Amino acid sequence: MLQSQRVWDKRKPLVSNALRRLNVKQLTRMIKTANTIDRSIKGLSKDNSWDLLEQLVMAMAGRELLLQH
């Protein structure tokens, strides 16, 4: 599976671990957050890219970050 997705051999243990640890909903949310970060950096979104990046990193670490507005 990882071979067909062109995951580098060096990265396969990390990707395998993430796939065991995270469910589809979590992965989908992270991909959407990464997309919003990208759009924000490019000026296509008014979201704060640093706040979103912090949320993404916390999610990747298995922690939920609740931002206060």
C-alpha atoms as an extended CHARMM CRD file, in Angstrom:
* protein
*
        69  EXT
         1         1  MET       CA              0.0000000000        0.0000000000        0.0000000000  PROA      1               0.0000000000
         2         2  LEU       CA              2.6660000000        2.5310000000        0.9650000000  PROA      2               0.0000000000
         3         3  GLN       CA              4.7010000000        1.6060000000       -2.1020000000  PROA      3               0.0000000000
         4         4  SER       CA              1.7720000000        2.4410000000       -4.3990000000  PROA      4               0.0000000000
         5         5  GLN       CA              1.4310000000        5.8330000000       -2.6760000000  PROA      5               0.0000000000
         6         6  ARG       CA              5.1390000000        6.5200000000       -3.2840000000  PROA      6               0.0000000000
         7         7  VAL       CA              6.0290000000        6.7800000000        0.3940000000  PROA      7               0.0000000000
         8         8  TRP       CA              9.8060000000        6.7880000000        0.7410000000  PROA      8               0.0000000000
         9         9  ASP       CA             11.2670000000        3.7500000000        2.4980000000  PROA      9               0.0000000000
        10        10  LYS       CA             12.7350000000        6.0220000000        5.1410000000  PROA      10              0.0000000000
        11        11  ARG       CA              9.2470000000        7.4390000000        5.9230000000  PROA      11              0.0000000000
        12        12  LYS       CA              7.2860000000        4.1670000000        5.9020000000  PROA      12              0.0000000000
        13        13  PRO       CA              7.5790000000        3.5100000000        9.6780000000  PROA      13              0.0000000000
        14        14  LEU       CA              6.3300000000        7.0420000000       10.4530000000  PROA      14              0.0000000000
        15        15  VAL       CA              3.4190000000        6.7870000000        8.0280000000  PROA      15              0.0000000000
        16        16  SER       CA              2.4820000000        3.3040000000        9.2500000000  PROA      16              0.0000000000
        17        17  ASN       CA              2.4750000000        4.5030000000       12.8470000000  PROA      17              0.0000000000
        18        18  ALA       CA              0.2830000000        7.4970000000       11.9710000000  PROA      18              0.0000000000
        19        19  LEU       CA             -2.1680000000        5.2780000000       10.0770000000  PROA      19              0.0000000000
        20        20  ARG       CA             -2.5050000000        2.9790000000       13.1000000000  PROA      20              0.0000000000
        21        21  ARG       CA             -2.9040000000        5.8760000000       15.5250000000  PROA      21              0.0000000000
        22        22  LEU       CA             -5.2640000000        8.1610000000       13.5990000000  PROA      22              0.0000000000
        23        23  ASN       CA             -8.6970000000        7.5290000000       12.1370000000  PROA      23              0.0000000000
        24        24  VAL       CA            -10.0490000000        8.7610000000        8.8010000000  PROA      24              0.0000000000
        25        25  LYS       CA            -11.9220000000       11.6640000000       10.4090000000  PROA      25              0.0000000000
        26        26  GLN       CA             -8.7690000000       12.9270000000       12.1280000000  PROA      26              0.0000000000
        27        27  LEU       CA             -6.6650000000       12.5970000000        8.9810000000  PROA      27              0.0000000000
        28        28  THR       CA             -9.2990000000       14.3630000000        6.8950000000  PROA      28              0.0000000000
        29        29  ARG       CA             -9.4680000000       17.2350000000        9.3910000000  PROA      29              0.0000000000
        30        30  MET       CA             -5.6520000000       17.5550000000        9.3480000000  PROA      30              0.0000000000
        31        31  ILE       CA             -5.5510000000       17.6440000000        5.5430000000  PROA      31              0.0000000000
        32        32  LYS       CA             -8.2650000000       20.3200000000        5.4960000000  PROA      32              0.0000000000
        33        33  THR       CA             -6.3380000000       22.3350000000        8.0930000000  PROA      33              0.0000000000
        34        34  ALA       CA             -3.1370000000       22.0240000000        6.0390000000  PROA      34              0.0000000000
        35        35  ASN       CA             -5.0590000000       23.2240000000        2.9840000000  PROA      35              0.0000000000
        36        36  THR       CA             -6.4030000000       26.2310000000        4.8980000000  PROA      36              0.0000000000
        37        37  ILE       CA             -2.8700000000       27.0200000000        6.1410000000  PROA      37              0.0000000000
        38        38  ASP       CA             -1.6070000000       26.9200000000        2.5640000000  PROA      38              0.0000000000
        39        39  ARG       CA             -4.4100000000       29.2200000000        1.3900000000  PROA      39              0.0000000000
        40        40  SER       CA             -3.7380000000       31.6140000000        4.2840000000  PROA      40              0.0000000000
        41        41  ILE       CA             -0.0190000000       31.7970000000        3.5360000000  PROA      41              0.0000000000
        42        42  LYS       CA             -0.8310000000       32.5870000000       -0.0980000000  PROA      42              0.0000000000
        43        43  GLY       CA             -3.2250000000       35.3370000000        0.9570000000  PROA      43              0.0000000000
        44        44  LEU       CA             -6.3170000000       33.4730000000       -0.2530000000  PROA      44              0.0000000000
        45        45  SER       CA             -7.7620000000       33.1490000000        3.2590000000  PROA      45              0.0000000000
        46        46  LYS       CA             -7.9310000000       35.6070000000        6.1250000000  PROA      46              0.0000000000
        47        47  ASP       CA             -7.2960000000       32.8810000000        8.7140000000  PROA      47              0.0000000000
        48        48  ASN       CA             -4.2400000000       33.2030000000       10.9540000000  PROA      48              0.0000000000
        49        49  SER       CA             -1.7940000000       30.6720000000        9.5220000000  PROA      49              0.0000000000
        50        50  TRP       CA              0.2280000000       30.5060000000       12.7590000000  PROA      50              0.0000000000
        51        51  ASP       CA             -2.8400000000       29.6300000000       14.8340000000  PROA      51              0.0000000000
        52        52  LEU       CA             -3.8500000000       26.9940000000       12.3050000000  PROA      52              0.0000000000
        53        53  LEU       CA             -0.3390000000       25.5850000000       12.2020000000  PROA      53              0.0000000000
        54        54  GLU       CA             -0.3980000000       25.2990000000       15.9860000000  PROA      54              0.0000000000
        55        55  GLN       CA             -3.7220000000       23.4280000000       15.7790000000  PROA      55              0.0000000000
        56        56  LEU       CA             -2.3270000000       21.0750000000       13.1510000000  PROA      56              0.0000000000
        57        57  VAL       CA              0.8150000000       20.2880000000       15.1290000000  PROA      57              0.0000000000
        58        58  MET       CA             -1.2060000000       19.6580000000       18.2890000000  PROA      58              0.0000000000
        59        59  ALA       CA             -3.5600000000       17.3420000000       16.3750000000  PROA      59              0.0000000000
        60        60  MET       CA             -0.5780000000       15.4670000000       14.9590000000  PROA      60              0.0000000000
        61        61  ALA       CA              0.7310000000       15.0720000000       18.5020000000  PROA      61              0.0000000000
        62        62  GLY       CA             -2.6050000000       13.6450000000       19.6020000000  PROA      62              0.0000000000
        63        63  ARG       CA             -3.6960000000       16.6970000000       21.5620000000  PROA      63              0.0000000000
        64        64  GLU       CA             -6.7120000000       18.9050000000       21.0080000000  PROA      64              0.0000000000
        65        65  LEU       CA             -6.0300000000       22.6250000000       21.0800000000  PROA      65              0.0000000000
        66        66  LEU       CA             -8.9380000000       24.8830000000       21.8760000000  PROA      66              0.0000000000
        67        67  LEU       CA             -8.2480000000       28.3990000000       20.6650000000  PROA      67              0.0000000000
        68        68  GLN       CA             -9.8200000000       31.2340000000       22.5700000000  PROA      68              0.0000000000
        69        69  HSD       CA            -11.2390000000       33.9760000000       20.3730000000  PROA      69              0.0000000000
